[in-house]
């Protein structure tokens, strides 16, 4: 008999180790399923049924000699409960199980939440409680799609249907050209089941089921794109990556390349060499950069060997891609952060493009940092990790400077030899003082007319969707707020409504002030809808431009529908002259040769957030969006409108002077004890009752102070418990406690011991965010 270590799929810190179950020798799986590492099983725990995942197997005899299982749990074969049923084939292997354990320890997360990352989307069984109070097994909601097809049978040749058998004749004419899907025959000829049944009985046709991969149509005529000759800088970057791969010890290469420097081509050729050695590769990109253009470049080089995973796909499509990877047919995976956990075997190279992006941090348990997990994976498998960006994060730059296993290679010039576009800062405070009240400065207005009248394209960035940030009563000062979140409601012109961008609450905009009845409600701030309306009026009045120039708006509102992102980009690309107006999603991943002007409507939206990364994010955003201009033969220019023209982040971005920004930023980080000079953990506390949340936060703060005092001493600091910046979200009150430790310390271990032994509050939740990307 074997002993299985099982992680039970109940997300709680109390279940912090796998449980041991006996595996009967006769087996308990259906359809030949056996208990293996990675498979889902049905077990009994505390009087209820539960789904679990096998993370280790061992023979009972050897484990009984030691008296413990692989995880240190005491064993007694006679007392172990049996696995009741094997529910699936393996979802992951021993490496996946080890990674789940690593995630749970490093990010102080429930084991079940960690192992769930490795399971197929929507295709996992679960145990649910019915209305009668009984637990029952619920089968997966997503699975493979098997279409019915018709093929020619052994009696096809020479068969002559009756003259009045019109449907038989029609079906046979189609089959003479090749196999046919029954659904398509039905669409063309109506009900054909009886016709096909009659033909199949005579062995004229055969009916079979074939797997259909959703979203993976291919004509089979793939011809790989030709790899261009590399520039000297690209060649050097490729050689550094190759040296890192050859070392086989998990080295990290920071590819520090300006926009248009050809980083993607370096990735492609590094992947080609990795595949040639029989290994596989993974490319991670931010969700907003996962455009059809990006995917097309990898499929153009590697064809049907590329699997793609991102949130804009349906759950069925994501399942098919996961299964495609699991089958071993995919050799390259391109996707957002969750693609890191697809079952790709023998990975020799992981590329994280735009590594500075905050979207690489998971915002729910386990709150992992993609860069750090990928580095752990590559160290175990002897592969290499590549971090690419035009604006590397301060943590990546620090790692390259301090860690002997990290290296940095620069690509300071564009691959086509074109210069980076000139960036001009427009002081909107001076514009206002001179009497201008428009959101478009005089210089931006003139530039728009000049470029559009010549048939060029323009990109305008505003990092705020909606029509206006808020409404304000000019008589009494009332501002409509969300009843569920501690934030004002955003006015949307379309539908004349107020919307909360945190919880989705919406209500019609009032015609008068609900507090005092005043009709003088003013819209403050400008969202993309407002900018679009004002821009349309501006362009319509321009000679040589007029209403024929389309404005394509890209924000969270216009890209909700499936395929909308791609459709909007295609519309922009097909137009002769056009304006692409959007939020941060347009700052990356766009490559249009005829974009000659980039305008930043307001560069200040992130600058004054109460977040220690505010300056860094502003610097990065301006440089990133500037790179959309002048990428080909046409020269480009960038206009940055700001009320903070003297801010060092804006001045440094305008001159592409990272050293200037770091000279100002790093001393502040060091003095105030922020990363990369320390490690942080943000202990989050939330619940429906404000007083209970505050009391639990204070209790946790006392426990943390005692823990740090006893285990670490004065080297760590615990900041007082306080409400989060967004203190109320979706009817939930939020507090937090920040813990800081020296950069080399294990900040997770002591916190994990506290959270796995503390008695949870029945009405207040608590969680740890290790290495947070913000403290909002």
ZAMARGU-4260 file (C-alpha; in steps of 0.2 Angstrom, whole numbers, plus 5000, padded with zeros to 4 digits):
<rodrens>
0) 5000/5000/5000 | 5006/5018/4996 | 5004/5033/5007 | 4999/5049/4998 | 5002/5067/5004
5) 4987/5077/4999 | 4984/5096/5000 | 4965/5098/5004 | 4957/5111/4993 | 4950/5122/5007
10) 4958/5139/5007 | 4963/5142/5025 | 4980/5146/5034 | 4975/5132/5047 | 4978/5119/5034
15) 4996/5123/5032 | 5003/5105/5028 | 4997/5091/5017 | 4987/5077/5025 | 4992/5059/5023
20) 4980/5046/5016 | 4981/5028/5011 | 4980/5023/4993 | 4971/5006/4991 | 4981/4993/4981
25) 4966/4989/4970 | 4965/5007/4965 | 4950/5019/4967 | 4950/5028/4950 | 4938/5028/4936
30) 4942/5024/4918 | 4959/5018/4923 | 4964/5033/4933 | 4978/5029/4946 | 4984/5040/4961
35) 4999/5050/4955 | 5007/5066/4960 | 4997/5080/4953 | 4980/5072/4952 | 4964/5077/4960
40) 4957/5065/4973 | 4941/5064/4984 | 4945/5063/5002 | 4936/5064/5019 | 4942/5078/5031
45) 4933/5082/5048 | 4917/5074/5043 | 4915/5082/5026 | 4920/5077/5009 | 4934/5087/5000
50) 4944/5088/4984 | 4963/5087/4987 | 4978/5086/4976 | 4992/5073/4978 | 5009/5081/4981
55) 5019/5066/4986 | 5018/5047/4986 | 5028/5034/4995 | 5028/5016/5000 | 5020/5012/5017
60) 5034/5001/5023 | 5048/5014/5021 | 5038/5028/5029 | 5033/5017/5044 | 5051/5014/5048
65) 5054/5033/5050 | 5037/5036/5058 | 5033/5051/5047 | 5029/5055/5029 | 5039/5066/5017
70) 5032/5082/5025 | 5036/5077/5043 | 5018/5071/5048 | 5017/5056/5059 | 5011/5040/5051
75) 5001/5025/5056 | 4995/5015/5042 | 4981/5007/5052 | 4974/5024/5056 | 4975/5033/5040
80) 4959/5036/5030 | 4958/5030/5012 | 4958/5040/4997 | 4940/5038/4991 | 4941/5041/4973
85) 4954/5047/4960 | 4946/5062/4950 | 4958/5066/4937 | 4974/5063/4928 | 4989/5073/4935
90) 4988/5091/4933 | 5006/5094/4938 | 5022/5085/4943 | 5034/5085/4958 | 5041/5102/4952
95) 5024/5109/4953 | 5021/5102/4970 | 5038/5109/4976 | 5034/5126/4968 | 5017/5127/4977
100) 5026/5123/4994 | 5038/5137/4990 | 5024/5149/4986 | 5015/5145/5002 | 5031/5148/5013
105) 5037/5164/5004 | 5021/5173/5002 | 5012/5166/5018 | 4998/5159/5008 | 4986/5144/5010
110) 4993/5129/5002 | 4977/5126/4992 | 4977/5143/4984 | 4995/5140/4979 | 4992/5122/4971
115) 4977/5129/4962 | 4988/5139/4951 | 4994/5123/4943 | 4976/5117/4938 | 4967/5119/4922
120) 4956/5134/4920 | 4938/5129/4925 | 4941/5110/4923 | 4944/5106/4941 | 4931/5096/4951
125) 4925/5103/4968 | 4915/5099/4983 | 4900/5110/4986 | 4887/5111/5000 | 4869/5109/4994
130) 4853/5117/5001 | 4850/5101/5012 | 4867/5104/5020 | 4875/5089/5012 | 4892/5090/5003
135) 4892/5084/4985 | 4905/5082/4971 | 4902/5095/4957 | 4910/5090/4940 | 4921/5102/4931
140) 4912/5116/4921 | 4924/5116/4907 | 4931/5102/4897 | 4937/5097/4879 | 4925/5099/4865
145) 4923/5084/4853 | 4915/5088/4837 | 4906/5075/4826 | 4914/5073/4809 | 4908/5063/4794
150) 4921/5054/4783 | 4920/5042/4768 | 4917/5024/4772 | 4923/5008/4763 | 4907/5008/4752
155) 4908/5026/4747 | 4915/5023/4730 | 4902/5017/4718 | 4887/5020/4730 | 4872/5028/4720
160) 4859/5035/4731 | 4841/5035/4725 | 4836/5049/4714 | 4824/5056/4726 | 4837/5055/4741
165) 4841/5074/4739 | 4850/5075/4756 | 4860/5060/4753 | 4866/5067/4736 | 4871/5083/4744
170) 4880/5076/4758 | 4890/5064/4747 | 4895/5079/4735 | 4902/5088/4750 | 4912/5072/4756
175) 4919/5070/4739 | 4929/5086/4743 | 4934/5080/4760 | 4929/5077/4778 | 4915/5088/4785
180) 4909/5093/4802 | 4891/5088/4805 | 4887/5105/4813 | 4891/5113/4796 | 4881/5100/4786
185) 4866/5104/4797 | 4868/5123/4795 | 4869/5120/4776 | 4856/5107/4773 | 4845/5106/4789
190) 4843/5091/4800 | 4855/5077/4793 | 4856/5065/4807 | 4843/5052/4799 | 4852/5054/4783
195) 4869/5051/4790 | 4863/5036/4801 | 4856/5028/4785 | 4872/5030/4775 | 4883/5024/4790
200) 4872/5008/4791 | 4877/5005/4773 | 4896/5009/4777 | 4895/5023/4765 | 4901/5035/4778
205) 4908/5035/4795 | 4904/5046/4810 | 4918/5050/4822 | 4922/5062/4836 | 4937/5074/4834
210) 4944/5086/4847 | 4942/5104/4843 | 4954/5117/4850 | 4944/5133/4853 | 4953/5148/4846
215) 4966/5138/4838 | 4961/5138/4819 | 4976/5135/4808 | 4978/5132/4789 | 4993/5122/4791
220) 5003/5132/4779 | 5016/5139/4792 | 5032/5146/4785 | 5043/5154/4798 | 5047/5172/4797
225) 5065/5176/4792 | 5076/5181/4807 | 5084/5198/4803 | 5103/5201/4805 | 5106/5208/4823
230) 5114/5224/4827 | 5130/5224/4837 | 5120/5228/4853 | 5107/5214/4850 | 5121/5202/4846
235) 5130/5207/4863 | 5113/5204/4872 | 5110/5187/4864 | 5128/5182/4869 | 5125/5187/4887
240) 5109/5177/4887 | 5118/5162/4879 | 5132/5163/4893 | 5118/5163/4906 | 5110/5148/4899
245) 5126/5139/4897 | 5130/5142/4915 | 5115/5132/4920 | 5113/5139/4938 | 5098/5150/4936
250) 5107/5167/4930 | 5097/5182/4927 | 5100/5194/4913 | 5092/5212/4913 | 5090/5218/4895
255) 5090/5237/4897 | 5084/5242/4879 | 5076/5258/4874 | 5059/5257/4865 | 5062/5251/4847
260) 5079/5243/4851 | 5074/5226/4845 | 5072/5217/4862 | 5059/5206/4855 | 5071/5199/4841
265) 5084/5195/4854 | 5071/5185/4864 | 5066/5176/4848 | 5083/5171/4843 | 5087/5166/4861
270) 5071/5155/4861 | 5076/5147/4844 | 5093/5142/4852 | 5084/5135/4867 | 5072/5125/4857
275) 5087/5118/4846 | 5094/5111/4862 | 5078/5101/4865 | 5071/5113/4879 | 5056/5124/4880
280) 5053/5143/4883 | 5041/5155/4891 | 5038/5173/4887 | 5028/5183/4900 | 5021/5200/4895
285) 5009/5212/4904 | 4991/5209/4901 | 4989/5227/4892 | 5004/5223/4881 | 4998/5206/4875
290) 4991/5213/4859 | 4988/5203/4843 | 5004/5211/4836 | 5014/5203/4850 | 5007/5186/4848
295) 5009/5187/4829 | 5028/5189/4831 | 5030/5173/4841 | 5018/5163/4830 | 5026/5170/4815
300) 5043/5162/4820 | 5037/5147/4829 | 5020/5143/4821 | 5008/5131/4830 | 5021/5127/4843
305) 5016/5143/4852 | 5002/5142/4866 | 4994/5158/4872 | 4986/5162/4889 | 4978/5178/4894
310) 4962/5184/4902 | 4953/5190/4887 | 4951/5172/4881 | 4936/5162/4886 | 4938/5149/4900
315) 4936/5136/4886 | 4950/5143/4876 | 4961/5144/4891 | 4958/5126/4895 | 4962/5121/4878
320) 4978/5130/4878 | 4982/5123/4895 | 4979/5106/4888 | 4989/5110/4873 | 5004/5113/4884
325) 5001/5098/4895 | 5001/5087/4879 | 5019/5092/4875 | 5014/5099/4858 | 5017/5117/4864
330) 5036/5122/4865 | 5034/5140/4868 | 5021/5148/4880 | 5017/5167/4878 | 5005/5174/4891
335) 5002/5185/4906 | 5008/5181/4923 | 4998/5166/4926 | 5005/5157/4911 | 5021/5155/4923
340) 5011/5140/4930 | 5006/5131/4914 | 5013/5113/4913 | 5027/5117/4901 | 5040/5103/4904
345) 5059/5106/4903 | 5059/5125/4903 | 5076/5132/4898 | 5072/5150/4896 | 5059/5162/4904
350) 5058/5180/4897 | 5048/5193/4907 | 5045/5208/4895 | 5041/5225/4903 | 5047/5218/4919
355) 5044/5234/4928 | 5025/5233/4926 | 5015/5232/4942 | 5003/5219/4935 | 5017/5206/4938
360) 5012/5206/4956 | 4997/5195/4960 | 4984/5204/4971 | 4976/5189/4979 | 4982/5174/4988
365) 4996/5169/4984 | 5002/5187/4982 | 5017/5182/4972 | 5030/5192/4963 | 5032/5185/4945
370) 5050/5189/4944 | 5055/5181/4960 | 5045/5165/4957 | 5053/5164/4939 | 5070/5166/4946
375) 5067/5152/4959 | 5061/5140/4944 | 5076/5144/4933 | 5088/5140/4947 | 5080/5123/4950
380) 5080/5118/4932 | 5096/5126/4927 | 5088/5138/4915 | 5090/5157/4913 | 5079/5171/4916
385) 5078/5187/4905 | 5071/5203/4912 | 5068/5215/4898 | 5062/5234/4899 | 5066/5251/4892
390) 5063/5257/4910 | 5069/5243/4922 | 5062/5243/4939 | 5074/5250/4953 | 5074/5232/4960
395) 5080/5225/4944 | 5094/5238/4942 | 5099/5235/4960 | 5099/5216/4958 | 5111/5218/4942
400) 5122/5229/4952 | 5123/5218/4968 | 5120/5200/4964 | 5134/5190/4956 | 5121/5179/4947
405) 5113/5194/4939 | 5120/5204/4924 | 5114/5219/4914 | 5116/5222/4895 | 5111/5239/4887
410) 5103/5242/4870 | 5104/5261/4870 | 5099/5264/4852 | 5085/5259/4841 | 5087/5244/4830
415) 5083/5254/4814 | 5096/5268/4818 | 5082/5281/4821 | 5084/5293/4835 | 5072/5293/4850
420) 5059/5306/4848 | 5062/5323/4856 | 5051/5326/4871 | 5045/5343/4875 | 5037/5348/4892
425) 5022/5359/4892 | 5019/5369/4908 | 5000/5369/4909 | 5001/5381/4924 | 5009/5394/4913
430) 4996/5390/4900 | 4982/5394/4913 | 4991/5410/4918 | 4991/5416/4900 | 4972/5414/4899
435) 4971/5397/4891 | 4957/5386/4899 | 4958/5371/4886 | 4964/5354/4891 | 4974/5355/4875
440) 4989/5367/4875 | 4993/5379/4861 | 5008/5368/4856 | 4998/5352/4856 | 4984/5359/4846
445) 4996/5365/4833 | 5005/5349/4833 | 4989/5339/4830 | 4984/5350/4815 | 5001/5348/4807
450) 5003/5329/4809 | 4985/5324/4805 | 4984/5336/4790 | 4999/5327/4783 | 4991/5310/4785
455) 5000/5304/4800 | 4994/5296/4816 | 4993/5302/4834 | 4993/5294/4851 | 4986/5303/4866
460) 4987/5296/4883 | 4976/5300/4898 | 4977/5288/4913 | 4959/5291/4918 | 4944/5284/4910
465) 4927/5291/4912 | 4921/5309/4907 | 4926/5318/4923 | 4934/5313/4939 | 4920/5319/4950
470) 4905/5331/4951 | 4905/5345/4964 | 4891/5356/4969 | 4898/5374/4968 | 4885/5380/4981
475) 4888/5368/4996 | 4903/5358/4990 | 4894/5341/4990 | 4903/5327/4980 | 4894/5311/4976
480) 4903/5296/4984 | 4901/5278/4982 | 4891/5270/4996 | 4902/5255/4996 | 4919/5262/4994
485) 4928/5277/5001 | 4930/5286/4985 | 4921/5299/4974 | 4910/5293/4959 | 4917/5296/4941
490) 4905/5305/4929 | 4902/5296/4913 | 4895/5306/4898 | 4888/5290/4890 | 4872/5287/4899
495) 4874/5302/4910 | 4879/5291/4925 | 4891/5291/4940 | 4901/5275/4941 | 4913/5268/4955
500) 4929/5262/4946 | 4932/5250/4961 | 4916/5241/4964 | 4906/5245/4948 | 4892/5253/4958
505) 4883/5266/4946 | 4868/5278/4947 | 4861/5291/4936 | 4869/5308/4937 | 4858/5320/4947
510) 4851/5335/4938 | 4853/5345/4955 | 4863/5344/4971 | 4855/5330/4982 | 4861/5340/4997
515) 4855/5358/4994 | 4845/5357/4977 | 4857/5369/4968 | 4858/5366/4949 | 4876/5371/4949
520) 4885/5355/4948 | 4902/5356/4940 | 4912/5342/4932 | 4930/5342/4938 | 4944/5333/4931
525) 4945/5325/4913 | 4942/5307/4909 | 4944/5299/4891 | 4926/5302/4887 | 4928/5320/4890
530) 4944/5322/4881 | 4936/5312/4866 | 4922/5325/4866 | 4933/5340/4867 | 4945/5333/4854
535) 4931/5329/4842 | 4926/5347/4843 | 4944/5353/4841 | 4948/5342/4826 | 4931/5347/4817
540) 4936/5365/4817 | 4954/5362/4810 | 4957/5366/4792 | 4964/5351/4783 | 4958/5339/4797
545) 4940/5340/4800 | 4927/5326/4804 | 4935/5313/4792 | 4949/5310/4805 | 4943/5296/4817
550) 4946/5296/4835 | 4948/5278/4842 | 4946/5277/4861 | 4954/5263/4871 | 4950/5261/4889
555) 4942/5248/4901 | 4925/5254/4894 | 4928/5251/4876 | 4938/5235/4877 | 4925/5225/4888
560) 4919/5214/4873 | 4929/5200/4867 | 4940/5205/4853 | 4937/5223/4855 | 4955/5227/4859
565) 4961/5219/4843 | 4947/5227/4833 | 4951/5245/4839 | 4970/5242/4835 | 4965/5236/4817
570) 4954/5251/4815 | 4968/5263/4820 | 4981/5254/4809 | 4969/5254/4794 | 4965/5273/4795
575) 4976/5285/4784 | 4976/5298/4798 | 4969/5295/4815 | 4970/5298/4834 | 4972/5284/4846
580) 4966/5290/4863 | 4968/5279/4878 | 4973/5275/4896 | 4989/5266/4901 | 4985/5251/4890
585) 4991/5261/4874 | 5008/5265/4882 | 5016/5248/4878 | 5016/5235/4864 | 5010/5246/4850
590) 5021/5247/4834 | 5014/5258/4820 | 5026/5265/4808 | 5016/5281/4805 | 5014/5287/4822
595) 5023/5304/4823 | 5016/5312/4838 | 5013/5307/4856 | 5004/5318/4868 | 5002/5315/4886
600) 4987/5325/4892 | 4991/5326/4910 | 5007/5318/4917 | 5002/5321/4935 | 4989/5308/4938
605) 5001/5296/4947 | 5013/5309/4953 | 5005/5314/4970 | 4998/5297/4975 | 5003/5292/4993
610) 5014/5279/4986 | 5033/5278/4987 | 5034/5272/4969 | 5024/5287/4962 | 5039/5296/4955
615) 5046/5279/4947 | 5029/5275/4939 | 5028/5293/4932 | 5045/5292/4924 | 5042/5275/4917
620) 5025/5279/4909 | 5032/5295/4900 | 5047/5285/4893 | 5036/5271/4888 | 5023/5281/4879
625) 5036/5292/4871 | 5043/5276/4863 | 5027/5274/4852 | 5032/5289/4841 | 5045/5289/4827
630) 5048/5271/4826 | 5051/5270/4807 | 5056/5283/4794 | 5045/5297/4799 | 5052/5308/4813
635) 5042/5308/4830 | 5040/5320/4844 | 5032/5320/4861 | 5022/5333/4870 | 5020/5331/4889
640) 5007/5342/4897 | 5010/5344/4916 | 5007/5356/4931 | 5023/5350/4939 | 5035/5354/4925
645) 5049/5356/4938 | 5047/5338/4945 | 5063/5328/4943 | 5053/5312/4937 | 5046/5322/4922
650) 5062/5332/4919 | 5072/5316/4919 | 5059/5307/4907 | 5059/5321/4895 | 5078/5320/4893
655) 5079/5301/4894 | 5091/5304/4909 | 5088/5289/4921 | 5104/5294/4931 | 5096/5311/4935
660) 5080/5302/4942 | 5090/5289/4952 | 5101/5302/4959 | 5085/5310/4967 | 5075/5294/4970
665) 5088/5282/4978 | 5093/5293/4993 | 5075/5296/4998 | 5072/5277/4997 | 5087/5273/5008
670) 5083/5287/5021 | 5064/5282/5022 | 5069/5263/5022 | 5060/5257/5006 | 5064/5244/4993
675) 5077/5240/4987 | 5086/5244/5003 | 5073/5234/5014 | 5061/5220/5012 | 5043/5224/5016
680) 5027/5215/5021 | 5010/5223/5021 | 4998/5215/5033 | 4981/5218/5027 | 4966/5217/5039
685) 4948/5219/5032 | 4930/5216/5037 | 4912/5223/5037 | 4912/5231/5054 | 4924/5246/5056
690) 4926/5245/5074 | 4930/5226/5074 | 4943/5229/5059 | 4952/5242/5069 | 4952/5232/5085
695) 4959/5216/5076 | 4972/5227/5067 | 4978/5234/5084 | 4979/5216/5091 | 4989/5210/5076
700) 5000/5225/5078 | 5004/5220/5096 | 5007/5202/5091 | 5019/5207/5077 | 5028/5219/5088
705) 5030/5205/5101 | 5035/5193/5088 | 5049/5204/5080 | 5055/5209/5098 | 5057/5190/5103
710) 5064/5183/5086 | 5073/5197/5078 | 5076/5212/5089 | 5079/5230/5083 | 5084/5225/5066
715) 5066/5225/5060 | 5052/5238/5062 | 5033/5237/5063 | 5024/5253/5059 | 5008/5257/5068
720) 4991/5250/5062 | 4982/5262/5051 | 4968/5263/5039 | 4973/5260/5021 | 4973/5275/5009
725) 4957/5267/5001 | 4950/5264/5018 | 4933/5257/5012 | 4931/5246/4997 | 4915/5236/4992
730) 4907/5239/5009 | 4923/5232/5017 | 4934/5242/5029 | 4953/5240/5027 | 4968/5243/5038
735) 4986/5238/5037 | 5002/5236/5046 | 5019/5238/5037 | 5034/5227/5043 | 5051/5231/5037
740) 5067/5220/5037 | 5084/5221/5030 | 5086/5216/5012 | 5094/5199/5015 | 5082/5193/5029
745) 5069/5180/5028 | 5053/5191/5031 | 5041/5177/5028 | 5046/5164/5041 | 5041/5173/5057
750) 5026/5180/5049 | 5020/5163/5043 | 5023/5155/5060 | 5012/5169/5068 | 4998/5168/5055
755) 4997/5149/5055 | 4995/5148/5074 | 4984/5163/5078 | 4966/5160/5080 | 4957/5169/5066
760) 4943/5182/5070 | 4926/5176/5064 | 4921/5192/5056 | 4938/5200/5051 | 4950/5193/5038
765) 4969/5195/5038 | 4982/5191/5025 | 5001/5195/5022 | 5007/5204/5006 | 5026/5200/5005
770) 5036/5212/4994 | 5021/5223/4990 | 5022/5234/4975 | 5011/5248/4983 | 5004/5252/5000
775) 4987/5259/4994
</rodrens>
